[in-house]
């Protein structure tokens, strides 16, 4: 690397300097490492009005709220008896999965790159859609994500019936240093606020909705990718 003087000179140039002047060694920084800013979860009882999901109470990472350029991922599980419209207002849809079972599961995930004035909340349009259907919401925030192509491959999905144990499918990223985010949701009707467990995932968090006629649970976590196809196993 070339040596660069504070006055702008470079070793080998004709710019004069004295013995009292200092110099530094120039370098080219490597690519920024993806960083976990923090996460947030909350379970709510059934409601039909818009719900404001906060982004200013993040925990487990570097900050309590996102800053410009951060990637915010929101995963929501809505229990019920109908296929509900996508509800994460202003966020690009990643998946919108519906499982028609004894209690229907509506699992939705969206993302958004924060602008110069980062959002402080996310609107879940129409809440859970019914006062009898609970909701479970989870947030992950990441820094140093490519703003042009935040998702370098098409997400993979899996829908199951008659089980509340998620079984995430395999995925193969393209970009070195990629971070894989895994999320899942499930519905039940046993008036219990349940949570998931996935020991192989980092930054994992899970929450159940406030027990109602129809109940919900959501979970989200991550794993660093190095090479090859990343295979997953059932959650608990």
PyMOL commands that set and color helices and strands:
alter all, ss='L'
color gray80, all
select strands_A, chain A and resi 3-5+23-25+35-44+51-54+71-80+92-99+104-113+121-124+135-143+179-188+202-208+215-224
alter strands_A, ss='S'
color yellow, strands_A
deselect
rebuild
show_as cartoon
